[in-house]
């Protein structure tokens, strides 16, 4: 009887251990490693943004780990990046997020685009995990107290460009071409229109397009007939390249203003003269002579054989922000990391960065002008 009882106990212990092992299979957390989960487009039309963010983050992680890691209280953590491709699509962003959480990430650096970020903000709130988007600019993305943003908001960009148009360049009439299927493009457009008109300007033409359109001659012809002082295009670089090229083909000698999605447009165009004089907003310029920028550009170019854009700088700064939050919190518990976000400040590639209670960054912007096929600070 005793022998049978022992067998039952032994069998129970084995079963218990098996259940524990199975329960632990969903999240394999490495001791002494802090895993940053990221998500963005690595394929598809917006892939340049996701690749840049990922590669910028990788440079920062290499630097930090080589310097000894992150001291959190009495513990030292090495950083690790787990980055998923969401193709800038909302459903795939949710799938990517669930995969990251199943793997046991400690914080979310994402997403890269506004639509994908919007798709997961309620999920990250439910899970109580720190979320920092490097480049998602839609206003709603910081509506929860666990969510922060490194880049400029859509309203900020629209207001800044409208003020620049009227106050600096004295443009009093404007034509606009925007993507009405995209949250980012629509949000920047709306804030630009409101501020431009508040400044005394008049929007004489407002033309829209959808998604992957490549022919903009109809919109441009309509704007050409109105002869505005300037054309504002809040879009990503692919559309900006098509629009400016086709404007040149139509003989339109009208200056262009753009948003931060224009960063990288020179690489997408055949004749740089089509972009001569165009101005857009950006927090980062690779040709800046600041020591930290020169160092980053060299490391990035050595590793990836490319010149980093502002999205790479956003990814880089995002990692250093998370590092600062870990150090300030003294723990890696999410509640403490989230609280620490409003108590830190860093000197980043994209400016001196701190965060307000509503999750927004406090930092300045640069106006970038394209001259002789190069980006220059205006």
Secondary structure, DSSP 4 states (H G I P E B T S, - for coil): -HHHHHHHHHHHHHHHHHHHHHHGGG--PPTTEEEEEEEE-SSSTTHHHHHHHHHHHHHHHHHHHHTT-EEETTEEEEEEEEEEE-TT-HHHHHHHHHHHHHTT-SEEEE-SSHHHHHHHHHHHHHHT--EEESS---GGGG-STTEEESS--HHHHHHHHHHIIIIIT---EEEEEEETT-HHHHHHHHHHHHHHHHTT-EEEEEEEE-TT----HHHHHHHHHHT-SEEEE-S-HHHHHHHHHHHHHTT---EEEE-GGGTTGGGG-S-GGGGTT-EEEES--TT---HHHHHHHHHHHHHHSS---HHHHHHHHHHHHHHHHHHHHSS--HHHHHHHGGG-EEEETTEEEEE-TTS-EE---EEEEEETTEEEE-
